[in-house]
Amino acid sequence: MRLVIYEGLTRSPTPIFNEKVLAGLGRQVQTTGLLAQDAIDTALRALVRFRALCDLQHVTKIWAIATAACRDARNGRAFITEAERICGAKIEILSGKREAHLTALGVVSGIYKPDGIVGDLGGGSLELVDVHGSRVRHGLTLPLGGLALQDLTGKSIKKAEKLVADSFKGLDILGEGEGRTFYAVGGTWRALARLHMWQTGYPFHVMHNYRISAREALDFSRLVHRVDTETLSKIEVVNAARRPLLAYAALVLENLVRTIKPKQVIISVLGVREGLLYSLLNAKERALDPLIAAAADLNVLRSRSPAHSEELIDWTDRFIASSGLEESADERRLRHAACLLGDIGWRAHPDYRGEQSMNIIAHGAFVAVDHPSRAYLALSVYFRHAGLSEEDLSPRLRELATTHILDRARVLGAAMRVAYILTAWQSGVLGHVPMQVKRGKLVLRLPGSYARLASDRLFSRLRQLARLVGREPSIET
């Protein structure tokens, strides 16, 4: 059972409250055909609190959905009737097909240009669906959730091994994922990934877009499903209530990776809930880039002059185009996002603006951005505030950045340092003072009255940037 309260229905919805209760509704459904009474009692108590929280937060619209346990149990409809009375809202019992579709839309909404097979592992079922970009293809549902497997096999992992292997035989969808990505959705798979993250000493603890090679995912899931879970290193990072299901989640993942043969496994924290919200947007809103949308929102909330950050995009566009530096469409997108985030830390103490901005961006609730790209965004704004030295740079963040990422972050950071000292963050200036590479020099043009903005400090920053792009600096008035 989970309650998520969002700030609004937008392309990049921000959760402002999130609470879960592990009620275990799917625990006995496969063998008894019924929701267990103790699970029903726990779930209804949770809904009473959730409704009260919605009232406290003045929530204006409630969407409520139920999945496999309520769909399959004979007393599921009776439970839903009582739940609707408590919630004061209609509850949609998702069909397996609709659940798979909404899960895929969740991945579409939060992964940049997805291409592969989405798998959503819940307590009662596993949904599989093929996605490519914004196109969602066919999907299916299987009774292979962790609680369902425990139930069907009498908690025998050996029996579960055969059941899972047999369930995957002859499924066309699995044959279509070779060499692509497998997107893992669901709390128990996130717990498995969290364990892997801590065991391997991964430097970054943001779960969304966490990537594991197919070989490593196969080896790790095989290990987890074959040993006593409590003996695993770092097992304390996994919620005790989820640990009994880890072996089943690992077993399902192991068989999927072996059968599909993907190139990698990516964890998505966005699933059926976010897919539902995404489906409610109009076509124009769905077409928006969620990273740019989120960066633009943060720009409006925290920057001294949001318009200046918007102008910085065009100003750096012209600079990069003239510089000779190669930039892909994806890199251009990230640069635009970094420009929008360039001034969000201005309220911090000057000595800590770089560090605080870096932490806000690196650990922010952004989607549609992988971990190295997060590092680029955070480092660009860090360099803009703290200067171009790496001396005080977070070693964990530095681990995520390739040499290329670090170089481009430093170039953009240096360009922003020129822009902000030049304009004192005021909008309406950058469009009149272009900075471009011309005739082998990096030239900053200050026409007419803008010539009064020239200073030794401005030239020093221009010279720093010029060195990074291998040019001589020049100010033209």
C-alpha positions in Angstrom: 0.0 0.0 0.0 1.5 3.4 -1.0 0.4 7.0 -0.8 2.2 9.5 -3.0 1.2 13.1 -3.0 2.5 15.2 -5.9 3.0 18.9 -6.2 0.9 18.9 -9.4 0.1 17.1 -12.6 3.1 18.1 -14.7 5.6 16.5 -17.1 8.0 16.1 -14.2 5.8 15.6 -11.2 7.5 16.2 -7.9 6.4 14.0 -4.9 6.0 16.1 -1.8 5.0 13.1 0.4 5.5 9.4 0.0 4.6 6.6 2.5 4.3 2.9 2.1 2.8 0.1 4.2 3.8 -3.5 3.5 0.4 -5.1 4.0 1.1 -8.4 2.1 -2.3 -8.5 0.3 -1.0 -10.9 -2.3 0.4 -13.4 0.3 -2.1 -16.2 -0.1 -4.2 -15.4 -3.1 -2.7 -18.0 -5.4 -3.5 -20.9 -3.1 -6.6 -19.8 -1.2 -8.0 -17.5 -3.8 -8.6 -15.0 -1.0 -7.0 -11.9 0.5 -5.9 -12.8 4.0 -7.9 -11.1 6.7 -4.9 -9.8 8.6 -3.6 -8.3 5.4 -7.0 -6.7 4.7 -7.0 -5.2 8.3 -3.5 -3.8 7.8 -4.4 -2.3 4.4 -7.6 -0.7 5.6 -5.9 0.9 8.6 -3.3 2.3 6.2 -6.0 3.7 4.0 -7.6 5.5 7.0 -4.3 7.2 7.7 -3.8 7.9 4.0 -7.2 9.6 3.7 -6.4 11.7 6.8 -3.1 12.8 5.3 -4.7 13.8 2.0 -7.1 16.0 4.0 -4.3 17.5 6.0 -2.5 18.3 2.7 -5.6 19.7 1.0 -5.2 17.2 -1.8 -7.5 18.3 -4.7 -7.6 15.1 -6.7 -7.2 11.4 -5.8 -6.4 8.6 -8.2 -6.6 5.2 -6.6 -5.5 2.0 -8.3 -5.3 -1.7 -7.3 -3.3 -4.4 -9.0 -2.9 -8.2 -9.0 -4.0 -9.2 -5.5 -7.3 -7.4 -5.7 -7.7 -8.5 -9.4 -7.3 -12.2 -8.6 -8.9 -12.7 -5.2 -12.5 -13.7 -4.9 -13.0 -11.3 -2.0 -11.1 -8.5 -3.9 -14.2 -6.7 -4.9 -15.5 -6.6 -1.3 -12.2 -5.3 -0.1 -12.3 -2.6 -2.8 -15.8 -1.5 -1.8 -14.7 -0.9 1.8 -11.5 0.7 0.6 -13.5 3.1 -1.6 -15.7 4.1 1.3 -12.6 5.0 3.3 -10.8 6.8 0.5 -13.8 8.6 -0.7 -12.7 7.9 -4.2 -13.2 5.4 -7.0 -10.6 2.7 -7.1 -9.6 1.3 -10.5 -8.7 -2.4 -10.5 -6.2 -2.6 -13.2 -6.3 -5.5 -15.7 -2.9 -7.2 -16.3 -2.7 -5.6 -19.7 -3.5 -2.1 -18.4 -1.0 -2.5 -15.5 1.7 -3.5 -18.0 0.8 -0.5 -20.2 0.9 2.0 -17.4 4.2 0.6 -16.1 5.7 1.0 -19.5 4.4 4.6 -19.7 6.1 5.2 -16.3 9.4 4.2 -17.8 8.7 6.3 -20.9 8.0 9.3 -18.7 11.3 8.9 -16.7 13.9 7.4 -18.9 15.5 9.3 -21.8 14.8 7.5 -25.1 14.1 4.0 -23.6 14.5 1.0 -25.8 14.0 -2.5 -24.4 11.8 -4.7 -22.2 10.1 -3.3 -19.1 9.5 -5.7 -16.2 7.4 -4.7 -13.2 7.7 -7.1 -10.3 5.1 -6.7 -7.6 3.9 -8.9 -4.8 1.4 -10.8 -7.0 2.5 -10.5 -10.6 5.2 -9.7 -13.1 4.3 -7.4 -16.0 6.4 -7.4 -19.1 6.1 -4.9 -22.0 8.2 -3.8 -24.9 9.0 0.0 -25.2 10.9 2.0 -27.8 11.0 5.7 -27.3 7.4 6.8 -26.6 6.0 3.8 -28.3 4.6 1.1 -26.0 4.1 -2.3 -27.7 2.4 -5.5 -26.5 2.7 -6.7 -22.9 1.6 -9.5 -20.7 1.3 -10.4 -17.0 2.4 -13.5 -15.2 1.7 -14.7 -11.6 5.4 -14.4 -10.6 5.4 -11.7 -7.9 7.4 -12.5 -4.8 4.4 -13.2 -2.6 2.7 -15.3 -5.3 5.9 -17.4 -5.8 6.1 -18.0 -2.0 2.5 -19.0 -2.0 2.5 -21.2 -5.1 5.7 -23.1 -4.0 5.1 -23.3 -0.3 8.2 -21.1 0.2 10.4 -23.6 -1.6 13.0 -21.8 -3.7 13.7 -25.1 -5.6 10.1 -25.4 -6.7 10.1 -21.7 -7.6 13.2 -22.2 -9.9 11.2 -24.7 -12.0 8.0 -22.6 -12.0 9.8 -19.5 -13.2 11.9 -21.3 -15.8 8.7 -23.0 -17.2 6.8 -19.7 -17.2 9.3 -18.1 -19.5 9.4 -20.8 -22.1 8.1 -19.7 -25.5 7.4 -16.1 -24.7 7.9 -14.1 -27.8 8.4 -10.8 -26.0 11.5 -12.2 -24.3 13.1 -13.0 -27.6 12.7 -9.4 -28.7 15.0 -7.9 -26.0 18.4 -9.3 -27.0 21.0 -6.6 -27.0 18.6 -4.0 -25.7 17.9 -2.9 -22.1 15.9 -4.5 -19.4 14.1 -1.9 -17.2 13.5 -3.3 -13.7 10.5 -1.7 -11.9 9.3 -2.6 -8.4 10.2 -2.3 -4.8 11.9 -5.7 -4.4 14.1 -5.2 -7.4 15.0 -1.8 -6.1 16.0 -3.5 -2.8 18.1 -5.9 -4.8 19.8 -3.1 -6.6 20.4 -1.2 -3.4 22.2 -4.2 -2.0 24.3 -4.4 -5.1 25.0 -0.7 -4.9 26.3 -1.0 -1.4 28.2 -4.2 -1.9 30.1 -2.8 -4.9 30.9 0.5 -3.2 29.1 2.5 -5.9 29.8 6.2 -5.3 26.3 7.4 -5.8 23.1 6.4 -4.0 20.4 7.7 -6.3 18.5 4.6 -7.4 16.7 5.9 -10.5 18.7 5.0 -13.7 21.1 2.8 -11.7 22.8 0.6 -14.3 24.2 -2.9 -14.0 25.7 -4.9 -16.9 23.9 -8.0 -17.9 26.8 -10.2 -16.9 27.0 -8.6 -13.4 23.2 -8.7 -13.0 23.2 -12.4 -13.8 26.0 -13.3 -11.4 24.6 -11.1 -8.6 21.0 -12.4 -8.9 22.3 -16.0 -9.0 24.2 -15.4 -5.8 21.3 -13.8 -4.0 18.8 -16.5 -4.8 21.1 -19.4 -3.9 22.4 -18.4 -0.5 20.8 -17.5 2.9 19.8 -13.9 2.5 20.8 -13.0 6.0 24.4 -14.0 5.3 24.8 -11.5 2.5 27.2 -8.6 3.0 25.4 -5.3 3.6 22.1 -7.0 3.9 21.2 -4.4 6.6 20.6 -1.8 3.9 17.5 -3.8 2.8 14.3 -3.3 4.8 13.8 -6.4 7.0 10.3 -6.9 5.6 11.6 -7.2 2.0 14.4 -9.6 2.8 12.3 -12.8 2.5 11.3 -11.8 -1.0 14.8 -11.0 -2.3 15.6 -14.6 -3.3 12.5 -14.8 -5.4 13.1 -11.4 -7.0 16.7 -12.5 -7.8 15.5 -15.8 -9.2 13.1 -14.0 -11.6 15.7 -11.5 -12.6 18.3 -14.2 -13.2 15.9 -16.1 -15.5 14.9 -12.9 -17.4 18.5 -11.9 -18.0 19.5 -15.4 -19.1 16.5 -15.6 -21.5 16.4 -12.1 -22.9 20.1 -11.5 -23.2 20.0 -7.7 -22.7 23.1 -5.6 -22.7 22.2 -4.0 -19.3 19.7 -3.8 -16.6 18.5 -0.3 -15.6 16.5 0.4 -12.4 13.5 2.7 -12.8 11.8 4.1 -9.7 9.0 5.3 -12.0 6.3 2.8 -12.8 2.6 2.4 -12.8 1.7 5.5 -10.7 3.8 7.8 -12.8 2.6 6.1 -16.0 -1.0 6.9 -14.9 -0.1 10.5 -14.4 1.7 10.6 -17.7 -1.3 9.2 -19.5 -3.4 12.1 -18.2 -1.3 14.7 -19.8 -2.2 16.1 -23.2 0.1 15.4 -26.3 1.9 18.7 -26.0 2.8 18.1 -22.3 3.9 14.5 -22.9 6.2 15.7 -25.6 8.1 17.9 -23.2 11.6 16.9 -22.0 11.1 16.1 -18.2 14.7 17.0 -17.4 14.4 20.4 -19.0 10.9 20.9 -17.5 12.2 20.1 -14.0 15.3 22.3 -14.4 13.1 25.1 -15.6 10.8 24.8 -12.6 13.8 24.9 -10.2 15.1 27.9 -12.1 11.9 29.8 -11.5 11.8 28.8 -7.8 15.4 29.5 -6.9 17.3 31.8 -9.4 17.6 35.5 -9.0 16.7 36.1 -12.6 15.0 33.1 -14.4 15.1 35.0 -17.6 18.9 35.4 -17.4 19.2 31.6 -17.2 17.1 31.2 -20.3 19.2 33.8 -22.1 22.3 31.9 -21.1 21.2 28.9 -23.2 21.2 31.0 -26.4 24.4 32.7 -25.4 26.3 29.4 -24.9 24.6 28.0 -28.0 26.4 30.6 -30.1 29.7 30.2 -28.2 29.7 26.4 -28.6 28.8 26.6 -32.3 31.7 28.8 -33.0 34.2 27.1 -30.7 35.0 24.0 -32.8 34.0 21.7 -29.9 32.0 18.8 -31.0 28.6 18.5 -29.2 26.0 15.8 -29.7 22.3 16.5 -29.4 22.2 14.8 -26.1 25.1 16.9 -24.8 23.4 20.0 -26.0 20.3 19.0 -24.0 22.4 18.6 -20.9 24.1 22.0 -21.4 20.7 23.6 -21.6 19.6 22.0 -18.4 22.8 23.1 -16.7 22.3 26.7 -17.8 18.8 26.6 -16.2 20.4 25.4 -12.9 23.3 27.8 -12.9 22.0 30.2 -10.3 19.9 28.0 -8.0 22.5 28.1 -5.2 22.9 31.9 -4.9 21.3 32.1 -1.5 24.0 30.0 0.1 27.1 31.5 1.7 29.5 32.5 -1.1 32.1 30.0 0.1 29.6 27.1 -0.2 27.5 28.0 -3.2 29.4 25.5 -5.4 29.2 22.7 -2.9 25.5 23.3 -2.1 24.5 23.6 -5.8 26.5 20.5 -6.6 24.6 18.5 -3.9 21.2 19.8 -4.8 21.7 18.9 -8.5 23.5 15.6 -8.0 20.8 14.3 -5.6 17.8 16.1 -6.9 14.6 14.4 -8.0 15.4 14.6 -11.7 14.4 11.9 -14.2 15.4 11.2 -17.8 19.1 11.6 -16.8 21.7 8.9 -16.1 24.2 9.1 -13.4 27.2 10.4 -15.4 25.0 13.1 -16.9 24.0 14.1 -13.3 27.6 14.5 -12.6 28.0 16.8 -15.6 25.2 19.0 -14.5 26.4 19.2 -10.9 30.0 19.8 -11.9 29.2 22.5 -14.4 27.4 24.6 -11.7 30.1 23.7 -9.1 32.8 25.1 -11.4 30.6 28.2 -12.1 30.7 29.1 -8.4 33.9 27.6 -7.0 36.3 28.1 -9.9 37.9 25.6 -12.1 40.1 23.7 -9.6 39.3 20.1 -8.7 40.9 20.4 -5.3 37.7 20.4 -3.2 35.6 18.3 -5.7 33.6 15.4 -4.3 35.7 12.3 -5.0 32.5 10.2 -5.2 31.0 12.5 -7.9 34.3 12.6 -9.7 34.2 8.8 -10.0 31.1 9.1 -12.2 32.6 11.6 -14.6 34.7 10.6 -17.6 37.5 12.8 -18.8 35.2 14.1 -21.5 32.4 14.9 -19.0 34.9 16.7 -16.7 36.3 18.7 -19.6 32.9 19.8 -20.9 31.7 20.6 -17.4 34.7 22.8 -16.9 34.2 24.6 -20.2 30.5 25.4 -19.4 31.4 26.4 -15.9 34.0 28.8 -17.2 31.6 30.2 -19.7 29.0 30.8 -17.0 31.6 32.5 -14.9 32.1 35.0 -17.7 28.4 35.5 -18.2 27.6 36.1 -14.5 30.5 38.5 -13.8 29.6 40.3 -17.0 25.9 40.8 -16.4 25.6 40.6 -12.6 22.8 38.1 -13.4 20.6 40.7 -15.0 18.5 39.7 -18.0 18.4 41.6 -21.2 22.2 41.9 -21.5 23.6 38.6 -23.0 21.8 39.0 -26.3 23.8 42.2 -26.9 27.3 40.9 -25.8 28.1 37.8 -27.9 31.1 35.6 -27.1 32.4 33.7 -30.1 35.5 32.2 -31.6 36.6 34.4 -34.5 39.8 34.2 -36.5 41.4 31.9 -33.9 40.5 34.1 -30.9 37.8 33.9 -28.3 36.2 37.3 -28.6 33.8 38.9 -26.2 32.1 41.9 -27.9 30.9 44.8 -25.7 29.4 47.3 -28.1 28.3 50.9 -27.2 27.5 51.5 -23.6 28.3 47.8 -22.7 32.0 48.7 -23.0 31.7 50.1 -19.5 31.2 46.6 -18.2 34.9 45.7 -19.1 37.2 45.0 -16.2 40.4 43.1 -15.4 38.3 40.5 -13.5 36.1 39.9 -16.5 39.2 39.6 -18.8 40.8 37.1 -16.3 37.7 34.9 -16.5 37.6 35.2 -20.3 41.3 34.1 -20.4 40.5 31.1 -18.2 37.9 30.0 -20.7 40.1 30.7 -23.7 42.8 28.4 -22.4 40.3 25.6 -22.1 39.3 25.9 -25.8 42.9 26.6 -27.0 42.3 30.2 -28.1 43.6 33.7 -27.3 41.2 36.0 -25.4 40.0 39.3 -26.7 37.5 41.9 -25.7 36.1 44.1 -28.5 34.4 47.4 -27.6 
